[in-house]
Amino acid sequence: MNTLWAYDIAALPLLYAALIMIGVPLLLAIIVGVVISSLFTPQEFAQNAFMVSMKFGFVVQVYAVVAALTLVGAWDIYQTSRDQVQRETGALYLLAHAVDTYALPQQAPARNEMRAAIRNYASSVAFGDWAQMKAGVHSHTSDAAYTRLARAFMDVEPVTGAQQGVAQNTPEWLARVAESRIGRLSVSTRALSQLIWLLCIAVSVSVLSFQWLFTGSNNVIHIALGAGSAIVVGGVLLVALKLSYPFIGSPPLLSPGPFFQLMELP
């Protein structure tokens, strides 16, 4: 199930998303630092320095593991989505180039239908599937368009040797389109579990809080280092968030641009 807050932030323009994902940890770090500094004296910090360093080291290790797992999961979602789109459009381009092989005058209606079927399928993906993928739900918009595409290429009868060679590869290209389409639609419904996001946020807050239990001779330097840690934590969360939702945002990491190009085929 998609996490609503994560989806809403990922859908924002990149600048606004960065302001939220980095600004909130930065503000939290400063507030926690001011509160802790007002509650404890430097002598109390010094007395508990060893215990705090042990616990802080443990929290940092937990954060490193959770952040790494979150980034790996988010990268897998993005990479899989990108690969499926590339495979699908690559197979469509091969089909588009194969159309010119059917150059006999009597095959003109078949050629026109092939090109129209490719444009129709690309349009169905760009304007139908993509809207559903942005919402993180499975789409059936392109089902009829794929059926038309398959019939347009499978129904034509090859005549020349070149056409027979193309006809032998056509089922493979159509199968690649179908497999990539199913993979693309299934990946778009995937998202990191809400529990993973909550765990990542919990350890991030712990790291931002524990760091203030170390005293420093210069408060300005201490605040600057705390702010730097907050920026790193927020940056990690921002990258994981954008990779987890590659189809949304302004700009999105993955756009239907290749399908728009297919729609412009003559």
C-alpha beads as a LAMMPS data file, in Angstrom:
LAMMPS data file: protein, C-alpha beads

266 atoms
265 bonds

1 atom types
1 bond types

-500.0 500.0 xlo xhi
-500.0 500.0 ylo yhi
-500.0 500.0 zlo zhi

Masses

1 110.0

Atoms # bond

1 1 1 0.000 0.000 0.000
2 1 1 1.355 3.446 -0.883
3 1 1 2.258 5.796 1.942
4 1 1 0.122 8.879 1.352
5 1 1 2.568 11.450 2.721
6 1 1 5.463 9.969 0.734
7 1 1 3.415 10.002 -2.479
8 1 1 2.291 13.613 -1.894
9 1 1 5.848 14.841 -1.328
10 1 1 7.237 12.896 -4.293
11 1 1 4.568 14.490 -6.495
12 1 1 5.806 17.992 -5.660
13 1 1 8.334 19.867 -7.817
14 1 1 11.872 18.856 -6.913
15 1 1 12.673 22.177 -5.225
16 1 1 9.641 21.985 -2.938
17 1 1 10.276 18.341 -2.125
18 1 1 13.882 19.164 -1.248
19 1 1 12.786 22.038 0.977
20 1 1 10.509 19.679 2.908
21 1 1 12.771 16.634 3.110
22 1 1 15.872 18.671 4.042
23 1 1 14.237 21.629 5.761
24 1 1 12.244 19.550 8.262
25 1 1 15.281 17.568 9.560
26 1 1 17.290 20.803 9.668
27 1 1 14.611 22.571 11.684
28 1 1 14.217 19.526 13.940
29 1 1 17.966 19.366 14.553
30 1 1 18.162 23.032 15.539
31 1 1 15.117 22.804 17.839
32 1 1 16.401 19.657 19.539
33 1 1 19.833 21.244 19.941
34 1 1 18.411 24.365 21.572
35 1 1 16.202 22.314 23.929
36 1 1 18.966 19.923 25.004
37 1 1 21.465 22.758 25.481
38 1 1 19.010 24.532 27.769
39 1 1 18.326 21.399 29.843
40 1 1 21.873 20.188 30.500
41 1 1 25.106 21.861 31.464
42 1 1 28.499 21.216 29.831
43 1 1 29.569 19.403 33.010
44 1 1 26.656 16.973 32.692
45 1 1 27.547 16.336 29.072
46 1 1 31.155 15.642 30.041
47 1 1 30.164 13.195 32.798
48 1 1 28.084 11.089 30.420
49 1 1 30.289 11.443 27.336
50 1 1 31.407 7.800 27.286
51 1 1 27.916 6.344 27.679
52 1 1 26.506 8.742 25.097
53 1 1 29.253 7.910 22.590
54 1 1 28.525 4.182 22.929
55 1 1 24.804 4.623 22.382
56 1 1 25.340 7.128 19.575
57 1 1 27.650 4.716 17.792
58 1 1 24.982 2.008 17.980
59 1 1 22.282 4.359 16.666
60 1 1 24.521 5.478 13.784
61 1 1 25.164 1.855 12.784
62 1 1 21.446 1.111 12.823
63 1 1 20.798 4.237 10.762
64 1 1 23.450 3.240 8.233
65 1 1 21.893 -0.198 7.765
66 1 1 18.322 1.117 7.504
67 1 1 19.324 3.934 5.139
68 1 1 21.240 1.502 2.932
69 1 1 18.312 -0.922 2.756
70 1 1 15.920 1.923 1.980
71 1 1 18.123 3.259 -0.812
72 1 1 18.658 -0.234 -2.257
73 1 1 14.907 -0.893 -2.284
74 1 1 14.190 2.495 -3.841
75 1 1 16.920 2.022 -6.471
76 1 1 15.499 -1.392 -7.368
77 1 1 12.083 0.174 -8.011
78 1 1 13.594 2.880 -10.216
79 1 1 15.965 0.606 -12.115
80 1 1 13.306 -2.004 -12.791
81 1 1 10.878 0.666 -14.005
82 1 1 13.493 2.213 -16.286
83 1 1 14.540 -1.135 -17.746
84 1 1 10.952 -2.129 -18.491
85 1 1 10.253 1.141 -20.304
86 1 1 13.459 0.804 -22.325
87 1 1 12.697 -2.781 -23.328
88 1 1 9.130 -1.927 -24.301
89 1 1 9.992 1.100 -26.421
90 1 1 12.983 -0.721 -27.932
91 1 1 10.738 -3.523 -29.167
92 1 1 8.252 -0.988 -30.527
93 1 1 11.019 0.768 -32.464
94 1 1 12.032 -2.556 -34.012
95 1 1 8.439 -3.150 -35.049
96 1 1 8.240 0.353 -36.502
97 1 1 11.350 -0.207 -38.620
98 1 1 10.007 -3.568 -39.753
99 1 1 6.922 -1.947 -41.293
100 1 1 8.874 -0.674 -44.320
101 1 1 9.741 -4.259 -45.218
102 1 1 6.138 -4.771 -46.344
103 1 1 6.653 -2.459 -49.330
104 1 1 4.510 -4.187 -51.976
105 1 1 1.683 -2.019 -53.361
106 1 1 -1.020 -4.476 -52.297
107 1 1 0.345 -4.373 -48.732
108 1 1 -0.333 -0.649 -48.294
109 1 1 -3.425 -1.186 -46.093
110 1 1 -1.431 -3.539 -43.855
111 1 1 1.424 -1.003 -43.599
112 1 1 -0.968 1.764 -42.665
113 1 1 -2.603 -0.416 -40.020
114 1 1 0.785 -1.374 -38.529
115 1 1 1.850 2.236 -38.191
116 1 1 -1.552 3.246 -36.838
117 1 1 -1.440 0.397 -34.323
118 1 1 1.987 1.496 -33.052
119 1 1 0.854 5.113 -32.713
120 1 1 -2.350 4.006 -31.004
121 1 1 -0.477 1.814 -28.528
122 1 1 2.034 4.569 -27.739
123 1 1 -0.807 7.044 -27.207
124 1 1 -2.647 4.605 -24.951
125 1 1 0.446 4.179 -22.793
126 1 1 1.364 7.878 -22.684
127 1 1 -2.102 9.209 -21.914
128 1 1 -3.802 6.208 -20.302
129 1 1 -1.343 3.943 -18.553
130 1 1 0.890 6.767 -17.371
131 1 1 -1.910 8.504 -15.478
132 1 1 -2.721 5.263 -13.678
133 1 1 0.956 4.588 -12.991
134 1 1 1.274 8.015 -11.388
135 1 1 -1.571 7.064 -9.058
136 1 1 0.138 3.760 -8.253
137 1 1 -2.737 1.596 -9.479
138 1 1 -2.786 -1.166 -12.080
139 1 1 -4.020 -0.046 -15.483
140 1 1 -5.903 -1.920 -18.204
141 1 1 -6.025 1.095 -20.524
142 1 1 -3.604 -0.314 -23.100
143 1 1 -5.100 -3.824 -23.266
144 1 1 -7.133 -3.156 -26.412
145 1 1 -4.294 -1.185 -27.969
146 1 1 -1.879 -4.080 -27.497
147 1 1 -4.398 -6.529 -28.999
148 1 1 -4.702 -4.286 -32.057
149 1 1 -0.897 -4.058 -32.295
150 1 1 -0.474 -7.823 -32.155
151 1 1 -3.186 -8.455 -34.760
152 1 1 -1.764 -5.813 -37.119
153 1 1 1.601 -7.584 -37.288
154 1 1 0.485 -11.190 -36.954
155 1 1 -2.290 -11.072 -39.547
156 1 1 -0.161 -9.789 -42.423
157 1 1 1.052 -12.498 -44.805
158 1 1 4.795 -12.316 -45.672
159 1 1 5.579 -12.632 -49.363
160 1 1 9.237 -11.854 -49.980
161 1 1 12.226 -13.416 -48.266
162 1 1 12.863 -10.224 -46.307
163 1 1 9.286 -10.212 -45.074
164 1 1 9.579 -13.828 -43.995
165 1 1 12.716 -12.977 -42.007
166 1 1 10.913 -10.099 -40.289
167 1 1 7.880 -12.307 -39.641
168 1 1 10.093 -14.784 -37.790
169 1 1 11.243 -12.071 -35.375
170 1 1 7.866 -10.366 -34.997
171 1 1 6.491 -12.764 -32.321
172 1 1 9.604 -12.181 -30.223
173 1 1 9.266 -8.397 -30.453
174 1 1 5.567 -8.542 -29.612
175 1 1 6.302 -10.835 -26.674
176 1 1 8.934 -8.372 -25.449
177 1 1 6.391 -5.557 -25.608
178 1 1 3.865 -7.645 -23.667
179 1 1 6.336 -8.748 -20.992
180 1 1 7.735 -5.251 -20.546
181 1 1 4.248 -3.778 -20.416
182 1 1 3.197 -6.197 -17.662
183 1 1 6.440 -5.536 -15.795
184 1 1 6.049 -1.759 -16.107
185 1 1 2.496 -1.831 -14.816
186 1 1 3.345 -4.129 -11.916
187 1 1 6.371 -2.059 -10.892
188 1 1 4.274 1.112 -10.847
189 1 1 2.130 -0.379 -8.075
190 1 1 5.144 -1.166 -5.914
191 1 1 6.243 1.129 -3.114
192 1 1 8.367 0.851 -0.032
193 1 1 6.337 -0.361 2.908
194 1 1 5.030 2.212 5.352
195 1 1 6.896 0.351 8.103
196 1 1 10.198 0.864 6.254
197 1 1 9.571 4.598 5.964
198 1 1 8.605 4.817 9.637
199 1 1 11.731 2.907 10.664
200 1 1 13.942 5.110 8.508
201 1 1 12.385 8.264 9.958
202 1 1 12.689 6.925 13.524
203 1 1 16.413 6.214 13.260
204 1 1 16.937 9.535 11.465
205 1 1 15.307 11.403 14.352
206 1 1 17.422 9.387 16.811
207 1 1 20.640 10.344 15.016
208 1 1 19.644 14.011 14.898
209 1 1 18.784 13.963 18.623
210 1 1 21.742 11.955 19.970
211 1 1 24.329 14.147 18.289
212 1 1 23.422 17.049 20.574
213 1 1 24.417 15.092 23.680
214 1 1 28.056 15.799 22.833
215 1 1 29.311 19.100 24.169
216 1 1 31.605 21.406 22.208
217 1 1 33.787 24.387 22.988
218 1 1 32.108 26.463 20.292
219 1 1 28.325 26.434 20.043
220 1 1 28.371 27.838 16.513
221 1 1 30.542 24.962 15.302
222 1 1 28.357 22.478 17.166
223 1 1 25.198 23.860 15.535
224 1 1 26.859 23.910 12.114
225 1 1 27.890 20.254 12.445
226 1 1 24.387 19.344 13.612
227 1 1 22.873 21.173 10.658
228 1 1 25.239 19.345 8.320
229 1 1 24.095 16.011 9.729
230 1 1 20.483 17.057 9.231
231 1 1 21.160 17.953 5.592
232 1 1 22.752 14.538 4.989
233 1 1 19.809 12.750 6.614
234 1 1 17.297 14.802 4.642
235 1 1 19.216 14.224 1.422
236 1 1 19.143 10.458 1.936
237 1 1 15.391 10.542 2.545
238 1 1 14.841 12.754 -0.522
239 1 1 16.800 10.470 -2.856
240 1 1 15.022 7.366 -1.547
241 1 1 11.660 9.088 -1.952
242 1 1 12.230 10.197 -5.550
243 1 1 13.594 6.786 -6.581
244 1 1 10.589 5.061 -5.007
245 1 1 8.126 7.051 -7.151
246 1 1 9.901 7.488 -10.523
247 1 1 6.715 8.212 -12.492
248 1 1 5.584 11.268 -10.517
249 1 1 7.051 14.620 -9.628
250 1 1 8.037 17.721 -11.553
251 1 1 10.092 16.627 -13.344
252 1 1 9.633 12.870 -12.908
253 1 1 12.631 10.575 -13.146
254 1 1 10.816 8.609 -15.863
255 1 1 8.576 10.282 -18.405
256 1 1 6.532 8.971 -21.369
257 1 1 8.819 10.859 -23.767
258 1 1 9.823 7.760 -25.802
259 1 1 6.155 6.920 -26.353
260 1 1 5.485 10.476 -27.549
261 1 1 8.218 9.963 -30.149
262 1 1 6.527 6.768 -31.307
263 1 1 3.277 8.688 -31.691
264 1 1 4.989 10.944 -34.241
265 1 1 5.845 8.111 -36.623
266 1 1 4.705 8.861 -40.184

Bonds

1 1 1 2
2 1 2 3
3 1 3 4
4 1 4 5
5 1 5 6
6 1 6 7
7 1 7 8
8 1 8 9
9 1 9 10
10 1 10 11
11 1 11 12
12 1 12 13
13 1 13 14
14 1 14 15
15 1 15 16
16 1 16 17
17 1 17 18
18 1 18 19
19 1 19 20
20 1 20 21
21 1 21 22
22 1 22 23
23 1 23 24
24 1 24 25
25 1 25 26
26 1 26 27
27 1 27 28
28 1 28 29
29 1 29 30
30 1 30 31
31 1 31 32
32 1 32 33
33 1 33 34
34 1 34 35
35 1 35 36
36 1 36 37
37 1 37 38
38 1 38 39
39 1 39 40
40 1 40 41
41 1 41 42
42 1 42 43
43 1 43 44
44 1 44 45
45 1 45 46
46 1 46 47
47 1 47 48
48 1 48 49
49 1 49 50
50 1 50 51
51 1 51 52
52 1 52 53
53 1 53 54
54 1 54 55
55 1 55 56
56 1 56 57
57 1 57 58
58 1 58 59
59 1 59 60
60 1 60 61
61 1 61 62
62 1 62 63
63 1 63 64
64 1 64 65
65 1 65 66
66 1 66 67
67 1 67 68
68 1 68 69
69 1 69 70
70 1 70 71
71 1 71 72
72 1 72 73
73 1 73 74
74 1 74 75
75 1 75 76
76 1 76 77
77 1 77 78
78 1 78 79
79 1 79 80
80 1 80 81
81 1 81 82
82 1 82 83
83 1 83 84
84 1 84 85
85 1 85 86
86 1 86 87
87 1 87 88
88 1 88 89
89 1 89 90
90 1 90 91
91 1 91 92
92 1 92 93
93 1 93 94
94 1 94 95
95 1 95 96
96 1 96 97
97 1 97 98
98 1 98 99
99 1 99 100
100 1 100 101
101 1 101 102
102 1 102 103
103 1 103 104
104 1 104 105
105 1 105 106
106 1 106 107
107 1 107 108
108 1 108 109
109 1 109 110
110 1 110 111
111 1 111 112
112 1 112 113
113 1 113 114
114 1 114 115
115 1 115 116
116 1 116 117
117 1 117 118
118 1 118 119
119 1 119 120
120 1 120 121
121 1 121 122
122 1 122 123
123 1 123 124
124 1 124 125
125 1 125 126
126 1 126 127
127 1 127 128
128 1 128 129
129 1 129 130
130 1 130 131
131 1 131 132
132 1 132 133
133 1 133 134
134 1 134 135
135 1 135 136
136 1 136 137
137 1 137 138
138 1 138 139
139 1 139 140
140 1 140 141
141 1 141 142
142 1 142 143
143 1 143 144
144 1 144 145
145 1 145 146
146 1 146 147
147 1 147 148
148 1 148 149
149 1 149 150
150 1 150 151
151 1 151 152
152 1 152 153
153 1 153 154
154 1 154 155
155 1 155 156
156 1 156 157
157 1 157 158
158 1 158 159
159 1 159 160
160 1 160 161
161 1 161 162
162 1 162 163
163 1 163 164
164 1 164 165
165 1 165 166
166 1 166 167
167 1 167 168
168 1 168 169
169 1 169 170
170 1 170 171
171 1 171 172
172 1 172 173
173 1 173 174
174 1 174 175
175 1 175 176
176 1 176 177
177 1 177 178
178 1 178 179
179 1 179 180
180 1 180 181
181 1 181 182
182 1 182 183
183 1 183 184
184 1 184 185
185 1 185 186
186 1 186 187
187 1 187 188
188 1 188 189
189 1 189 190
190 1 190 191
191 1 191 192
192 1 192 193
193 1 193 194
194 1 194 195
195 1 195 196
196 1 196 197
197 1 197 198
198 1 198 199
199 1 199 200
200 1 200 201
201 1 201 202
202 1 202 203
203 1 203 204
204 1 204 205
205 1 205 206
206 1 206 207
207 1 207 208
208 1 208 209
209 1 209 210
210 1 210 211
211 1 211 212
212 1 212 213
213 1 213 214
214 1 214 215
215 1 215 216
216 1 216 217
217 1 217 218
218 1 218 219
219 1 219 220
220 1 220 221
221 1 221 222
222 1 222 223
223 1 223 224
224 1 224 225
225 1 225 226
226 1 226 227
227 1 227 228
228 1 228 229
229 1 229 230
230 1 230 231
231 1 231 232
232 1 232 233
233 1 233 234
234 1 234 235
235 1 235 236
236 1 236 237
237 1 237 238
238 1 238 239
239 1 239 240
240 1 240 241
241 1 241 242
242 1 242 243
243 1 243 244
244 1 244 245
245 1 245 246
246 1 246 247
247 1 247 248
248 1 248 249
249 1 249 250
250 1 250 251
251 1 251 252
252 1 252 253
253 1 253 254
254 1 254 255
255 1 255 256
256 1 256 257
257 1 257 258
258 1 258 259
259 1 259 260
260 1 260 261
261 1 261 262
262 1 262 263
263 1 263 264
264 1 264 265
265 1 265 266
